[in-house]
Amino acid sequence: MTDPKTSPTMTTAFGRPVENNQNSVTAGPRGPMLMQDYHLIEKMAHFNRERIPERVVHAKGYGGYGTFTVTRDISHLTCASLFSQVGKKTEMFARFSTVGGESGSADTARDPRGFAMKFYTEDGNWDLVGNNTPIFFIRDPLKFSDFIRTQKRDPGTHLKPHWRRWDYWSLSPEALHQVMFLYSDRGTPVSARFMNGYGSHTYSFWNAKGERHWVKFHLKTQQGIKNFSDAEAAKMTGDDPDFSTQDMINAIKRGENPKWTMFVQVMPEAEADTYKIHPFDLTKVWPHADYPLQEVGVMELNRNVENYFAEVEQATFEPSNVVPGIGFSPDKVLQNRVLSYSDAHRYRLGSVNYHQIPVNQPKAAKGVATYHRDGRMQVDGNYGGTVDYEPNSFGGPVEDRAITEPPLRLTGDAARYEYKCDDEDYYGQPRIFWEKTLDETGRANLVQNIVGSMTNPMMGIDDPRPIQERMLRHWTKIHPDFGAAVAKGIGLATQQQQLAAE
């Protein structure tokens, strides 16, 4: 572990000492982010520009077009036009991806899967950008670039030694829940059509009366869940590294259009203040017993792309693309993604006009009228000679205050607040995952996959025991049987017994 007495002081790029690299500046412990957090903005702006032109994360991906059809009336919850009536269809585009690997990496790698959707509504594009898990490794965006680097290549060797990820996770217990998802069978889905998707973050709905509810989005595959075992995934990596991409393309060609049912969990706005679980913590799920799934509609993919670069590689998804009736929450990571994604797209595609690329255009919108002009790759009419400032007296576009989102109540002093967590908060939901979500086979596979990674020759350091022992402490706190099984697999059973007795 780093010794603060002998290590240099962390600074910004301009030399200012950094007093806190773990917690972003928010308005109160649960409040949204403040733009004055220059350290966070510098970290994310630098991180977004580290690689060109490939995506820094989600580089390997594939996608297709389809439709979303409303199956249940939720107009009492949201005034969003795409949910306005049962039977309404909205054209959409989806992209599925691995997270940590490069563009040429294997589809079958053990990795979370991106699950991004773009809905072309008459009120503009709505992007729902999620994963195949309902949670994530971090709950403060200041940690994001550090975490992702543990999944990337070592700067010295350019290899991917496993010790980097386990070192980080052993020092970041908030990640344990997602780590268990990742090393379970869910970490190696056969194909996107055989996995669920989740918005993961808490978002908001607001209706015509100005009432707000907090919501979480779930998309359940109608094809059933199918996963590779660790051995099967490793074999497929060598046999056909593009297997999942090909599977989706072929299914649509055969007319076996994959479908997912969209559900939402709904929490009244006021309940967030007193709910037993932090409702905006990205490392937590809302128990279905408290907030049951409510069906909303069906997503179907029915058309393959014609050109990968034009339609998949240049597709941009960003949580900032919301429509009237759908909004954000004080989820810290979501607040940062609203800024970071669009910033990454402008850099990666080299233009502020990436919205003009056909796959990104708001093709179903009633109209597009802005005062934006010029910029690199301006390829439409650039609004001709129309006026480019507002207010004006020459008939330029005007505001529509009828679609104003209801005000969000905020309190709190600006500071770098740490999530307050006791052991149960770190280990409670992972314990439920071990005891109730996984069956006996699932638990055995989880242990086997973890042991395989923690003893992999690519662990890459002379003495992995300090990292292994830190992880054993976490596994044992989740459940003694879990810790004992991993300890036996990695040859540290005696140490685990000592840890269990602490």
CORTA-V781039 format. One line per field, one symbol per residue. phi: phi as a letter, one per 20 degrees, with the letter a starting at -180 (. if undefined). A space follows every 50 residues. Layout:
BEGIN
phi: ???
END
This chain:
BEGIN
phi: .feffdefffcffdnfgeebddcfecengdfffdffffffffffffffdf ccefgfcmfebbbaeacddfdbfcffebegffdfbfnfdcfbcccdbeee effefegeffafdfcdccdeefdoeddddccececbfcccffefffffff eeeffedmddffffffffffdcffeggfffgfeefffcffagfdcecbfm fedcdcdfenedceccdccefeenfccefgffffffgefbfdgfffgfgf ffffneffcceeccdccggffffcffdgfdefecdegffecffdfcacdc ecbffebfffddfefccbgfedcgocbebfgfffgffgefffffffffem bfdffefgfefffeffrcbcdfbmnglfcdflmldffdbbfbdcmfgcfc ffdffffdfcboefaeeefecegfffdffgffgfedfeeffffffgffff fgffdfgfgncfceggffffffgfgfffagffffffgffemcffffffff ef
END
